[in-house]
Amino acid sequence: MSKSPDRLPTRERRPSTSAPIFDIQGSVGPAGISRPKHKRTYTGFDVDEIKIVQASIPEPQREAWARNHHKAFQTKEDFEKEVVRHVETTLARSMFNCDESAAYSATGLAFRDRLVTRWNQTQQRQTFIDSKRVYYLSLEFLMGRALDNAMLNANLKDVAKAGLDDLGFRIEDIIEQENDAALGNGGLGRLAACFLDSLATLNYPAWGYGLRYRYGIFKQEIIDGYQVEVPDYWLDFNPWEFPRHDVTVDIQFFGHVHKMTDKNGKPFCHWEAGETVQAVAYDMPIPGYDTPSTNNLRLWSSKAASGEFDFQKFNSGDYESSVGDQQRAETISAVLYPNDNLERGKELRLKQQYFWVAASLYDIVRRFKKSKRTWKEFPDLVAIQLNDTHPTLAIVELQRILVDLERLSWDEAWDIVTSTFGYTNHTVLPEALEKWPVTLMQNLLPRHLQIIYDINLFFLQAVEKRFPQDRDLLSRVSIIEESQPKMVRMAFLAVVGSHKVNGVAELHSDLIKTTIFKDFVEIYGPDKFTNVTNAITPRRWLHQANPRLSDLIASKLGGYDFLKDLTQLSQLELSLNDKAFRKEWAEIKYANKVRLAKYIKATTDVSVNPTALFDVQVKRIHEYKRQQLNIFGVIHRYLTLKAMSPEERKKQQPRVSIFGGKAAPGYWMAKHIIHLVNNVGSVVNKDEDIGDLLKVIFLEDYNVSKAEMIIPASDLSEHISTAGTEASGTSNMKFVLNGGLIIGTCDGANIEITREIGENNIFLFGNLAEDVEDLRHAHTYGSHTLDPELLAVFSEIQKGTFGAPHDFEALISAVRDHGDYYLVSDDFHSYIETQALVDESYRNQEDWVTKTITSVARMGFFSSDRCINEYAEEIWNIEPLQVGSEFPRLKKQQGLGRESGGRGH
C-alpha cells in the first residue's frame, strides 16, 4: 500500500490473515484436549478491539467500503435483479431451466442477503453496547418455514409477489418449495420459536442454542393405517443457515478423573482420556418484525474430532472402520429424541444433551472472557434460560468450568451458577421429569456425576440444618433417588441450580408448587417460583397464517400496529354489529375451509364439505392429550347416526373430525391411537348411509406449515387433556386467535383463555384438577363403573367393525382394566353432552360468528411479546436495546462494521 507524499503517513491496515487473534487464557473445554486455534478475521472482536481496528484503517479505504456497502432491495425492480443474479450466478441456471425449486432458492437467497446485513449490524450493536444477553437453551426449535416469515417481517411480501409474477411464478408455489426446519416436534419447540421471534421484535439481545438435527424427529407416513417413521431430509437445500467451520468445540465423553494439586498446593480435579467429538456451529438469522434487529440461533452439529476418514484403516483393508468414528459422532445430532427403549438409546440421548450444552457453554464463556470482566460479574452479562429439563447439565458444566478450569472456590462458583440460570418447567407428569441412571452418568460423564453428588451433599446439609427434625425430607428432595438403580433427578437439579423456576400457566404453576416441587417451596420460599403464562407470536399465527383475516382486522384498527401490541384487538368488539364486517369475517373462514378441503382431497382422496363443522385435534399424540377420548367420541357419534332413520339424520349437524400429530417411535400406545383413528376413518368415510354427516381424517406428518393451513380453517379445536396434566398448551391460543372456538377441559391455559374471552365463548367439560387424584384412588381401591355409552363403543371395536379387535385391546384395557389413569370414562358423558351443545350452537351461525369475533377481540393477553417482557423483568433482568442508529463512530463505515462486531462475538 503506497503512502501519499502530500499528507501525513497513515497507519497501514494489516492483512486479515494476520489480524490479532484474541488469546483466551486457560482452557474452557476439558483439560488436556488440544483444539485448533480459534482463528477469526475482524469478526468477533470486543469493543476496544473494534476501536483499535477502526483507527488503523485509512480514510480512503473506509470511504470505499461505505461506497460499496451492500444495499438491501426495496423495489420490485431491485428484487427482480437480485433473483435473476442468484439464478444465473449462484445457481448456474438461466431463464430456460429455472423451475419453482430454483426460483425458491434464488428468492430465499435474495431475502437472506437482506437479512445478513441487519444480522451483522445487530450483533455489532450488541457487542458495542456490551450489555446483558439472554441465552435460550432448548432441545427443540420448531421454526417452520423461513421465507414467508422473512418477507412479512421485512414488509416486502407484496414486492416479492409482484416481482415473482413478472418472472413467471406464483408466490404461493415458491413458498411451498421450502422444507419445514425439522428442529422440533411439539409445543416445547414452537414456544421456543415464538420466543425467538419476540426477543428480536422487542430488540432484546439474545441467542438461541440448539442442535442441528440432520433428520429431525422423523417424517411420518401412514401406511395401512399405521405410523411409519422415515428420515426427514430437510437439509437438502437450506439457504437460511451459515456454517461456521471455524467455530468448533471438542466435547469429551467417558474417561476418568484424577485429583491433582496445582503449583500453589490447591487441589483440583482433572478429567482426561475418553472419547472426543467435535461440535461445529451453524447460525440462523432470526429477524424481528418492523425492526432492524436480527438475532441469532446457533445450532451444533457433531462430527468426529479425528476427521471424517482414517486412511490407515482404509489402506489396511478395514473399509468399514475407516469411516466408523465419523458415523458414530454424527449419530449425536442425527435425530431429535432417539428412541430410548434400549440402553444404547438412553446413552445416546444423554450424549446428545451434554454435547449440546457443553458446546453452548464453551461459546458463552468464551464470549464473556473477551469482556475482561471479573467472574463475579458473569451473571450481570449472562442470563441462561433452561427450556425444560433437557439442558439441566448446563448447570453442572458451568460449575465444572468455574471450579476445575478457572479454579474458583466451590462457593464462589456456585453463587455465579445459581445467579445465572432460570428454569422453565413444562410438565407435572412424573414420567416426563427426566431421570438418568447413576451408572450411565458415571460411565459417560464421570466428573459431572462427582459434581452432582457434591451439589447434592451441600444442598442436603443446608436442608438438614434448617429442618433437623424432618429426616424424610432429605430423601424426598435429594437429587439422587435411592432406587434400584439409583437415578439422577434432573428436575430437582434444575430447581437447586436456578435462581427462578417458572411454570407456564397459572394452574400449572400452582400445581408444581403443591405437587412435584412442594418441598422445594418449603425450603426456598415461594418467591423462587413464579408463573409466566405461555403465548404465541401474532406475526406468524395471524399475519402469516391467516393474511386475509389480518388484513380485515387492520382495516378496522387503522393499520398493523396490533401485531406488536395485541391488546389493540379489543377494539374489534366495536364492530360486532357491523354487517359488512361480519359477512367478510365469515367468508374468510369459509375460504380457509375450502383451501383445507382441497388439501384433504389431494392427500387422502376423501371429499369433505366445507359447510360442515371442522372439528380439529392436531398435536403430539399422547395418552394425556386424550386423542383416544376424541376417537371414542367419534365412534359414539357414528353409532348414534347409524341408529337413526334417514329423516332423523337430515336434522343432524355435519361434521369433519380432523386429527394430526406424531407419536414418539417407542410410544406403542400412542401408535395404536393413530391406527384406530385411521381405521375408523376408512370405515366411516365409505359409509353411504352417513355421507357428509361425518368424515374422519388423519393428516400425516403434521408440522408448522400444515398448522398454518389447518388452524385458520378450524371451527372447533379439541384441547381435552386430563385436568392437571397439560402444563399450558399454545395451540389453543392459535385456534382462538384465528376465529375458532375451543372444546376443552379446565386444564393448562384453557383456564386463562376462559377468563379472558368469557365462559360463553368456550365449551368446557370434564372433572377438575382437584378431583383427579381422588378419582384415580377410587379407580384403584374402590369401585370403577365405566360409562355405558363408552362400553358400547368398546363393544363395537371388539366386534371387529374397525379392524382386528386385538389391535386395540390395549387402548380398551387401559380404561377398563388398568385404572383409567387419564379418566377417559369419567369424562366421556360430559364430553358427549358438550359436543351436542357445540352442534346446537353452530347451527345458529349469527351467534357463532359473534362468539368468534368476541374471542379474537379478547386474545390480547396471549402475545409472546407480553411473555418475553415478563421474563425480562422478573427472571432475566435485561433491557431492550435502542435501535435506529449504528455505533456513533462506525456510522460512515458500514463495510468495516459488517465485519468488526461480528456474528462470532
Order of alpha helices (4+ residues) and beta strands (2+ residues): alpha-alpha-alpha-alpha-beta-alpha-alpha-alpha-alpha-beta-beta-beta-beta-beta-beta-beta-beta-alpha-alpha-alpha-alpha-alpha-beta-alpha-alpha-beta-beta-alpha-alpha-alpha-beta-beta-alpha-beta-alpha-alpha-beta-alpha-alpha-beta-alpha-alpha-beta-alpha-beta-alpha-beta-alpha-beta-alpha-beta-alpha-alpha-alpha-alpha-alpha-alpha-alpha
